[in-house]
Amino acid sequence: MPATTRQRVAVLVAALLVVLSLGLPWTTSTQTYVPGWMAPSMCVPSADGTIWCSGAFISPGFMSGSAALSGAGSVARVFLIGALVLILVAWTRGESRWLGLAGAALLVAVLLAGLAALGGQLAACAAALALLYAGLSPRAPAPA
Amino acid sequence: MSTADVVRLALHIAALLLVVLGISLDLDDRGGALWSDTWTWAGFATLMALLQGAAMLPRTTLSGAGWTLGAVGAGGLLLFWTLLMLPMISTNMAFLVTLGTACATAAVLLSPDRRL
């Protein structure tokens, strides 16, 4: 467990922000609509009274690209859950170095997802700052 | 058996039941359970759900490696949940597996033989 009250609060806030980041958007939608097309048939009458018709062709429209993803649906979920596990390890073992590692994992997740300043990424960055503060700030001196 | 032991045993059993039921029943009208779609991942999750129960074994068995095996099982369930269940968290299958994974993690962390 982190030493000072401020460090403990920072770790708890960071854990909540990571959980929040799982539900917030991490990527924007890249979906575009590709319209379909149709080539009508053509009929040509012949001299003997018959009619020859070509076939009609139709291709329906479709959506391409991917929808917007939340943290739980994107690749970042591996780093978010990994950060939560590291926070738990740091809390139970009382070793603050794991907090710095968790903060670094969150920053890597943001970089891998592409900097888009979306809610999920902002929450992850805020959690990373809180973890880096808790991990790098000095511990309270032992009582004499 | 103390109250804490009963609680841990209940969590281990609940973890196994919830995970196995979640991946074996077609609860979301998908046309089949996870076993029919990706039997390898279903087998992995079942194996990890069985392994997490090893944390209940006394220290005299398996040369004291019971908690380590249980932690591996809980970690495997957490990996399965992160990679496969989290993207479909709104489904019934994901809900049961989430509960099962939480039970396994809690049971392993509550063990008096914990090395974490």
Contacts between the chains, C-beta under 8 A, distances in Angstrom:
chain1	res1	chain2	res2	distance
A	22	B	86	7.6
A	72	B	86	4.7
A	72	B	87	6.5
A	72	B	89	5.5
A	73	B	86	7.5
A	73	B	87	4.7
A	77	B	82	6.0
A	77	B	86	5.1
A	77	B	87	7.5
A	78	B	82	6.0
A	78	B	83	7.4
A	81	B	78	7.1
A	81	B	82	4.5
A	81	B	86	7.5
A	85	B	78	7.3
A	89	B	116	6.5
A	92	B	109	7.6
A	92	B	116	5.4
A	93	B	116	6.7
